[in-house]
């Protein structure tokens, strides 16, 4: 009984000390260069969001912020680097939808839910299937017909093996009873470059990646995977409209920090990022140009969202024996 009481007393004393230490850290932060790790190459969708936010963050936090691209392994290479970084508020991770799927694809050197703390759930966008204008496909029914005529001949690009775009096509092909060849890339930029060049028959990617090229006329949209059509792609049918009842899938973007980063620092960085992304000009640019429906949810919302995405896509990976890069 005495040991129990002693433990309670020590715990009661330690808790205020821990809080005071975190507050002290937050008050002296930022004290150096802040690094935002983007685990994909430039030219996709994660990198532009980070760079759009960079000037506003620098202004609000009064610190130099650098963007570091660390591509590889569908985003897990950069995520691992951040998970192993000191939780001092000087390292942050911007992620894409692969973040929720990678634990089922690879033996990660970190725990996705335990080793990274949620900061901000930036937003979502439906996935869009598109083709080069030289290809004959106008609808997904055309794609299905061609794939049935020539199984394992049609190719489609995605931003990486196990990305939500890839898993979306796995599910659509399964429901349609067709087989196509998946061509994974290390990010949206390289995938889109090959789609524009006509090196692949189709590309599946977030509206943020695909819509700008649709507007430029370099690719033609076939299908989108939101519950309802996006205004900018109002003429493009949804998967539901195309006969796949209840089918939805969304790309998403979020921010995480090394586990143990003081909560006051997380709140300050998250607040500065949210204020920056809410600026009218920036909000319009992200919503209209990048086609991201901004949510700007806090840590609790992002934690719940991540868990739901893992529960949704994990079984698809295991049931279809999908492997990572």
Secondary structure, DSSP 8 states (H G I E B T S, - for coil): -HHHHHHHHHHHHHHHHHHHHHHHHHHH---S-EEEEESS-TTSSHHHHHHHHHHHHHHHHTS-EEEEE---GGGHHHHHHHHTS-SSSSEEEEE-GGGGTHHHHS--SS-TTTSEEEEEEEEEEEEEEEEETTS---SHHHHHHHHHHSTTT-EEEESSTT-HHHHHHHHHHHHHT---EEEE-SSHHHHHHHHHHTSSSEEEEEHHHHHHHHHHTSEEEEEE-SSS--GGGTTS-BTTTTT-TT---EEEEEEEEETT--HHHHHHHHHHHHHHHTSHHHHHIIIIIS--EEEEE-HHHHHHHHHHHHHHHHHHHHHTT----
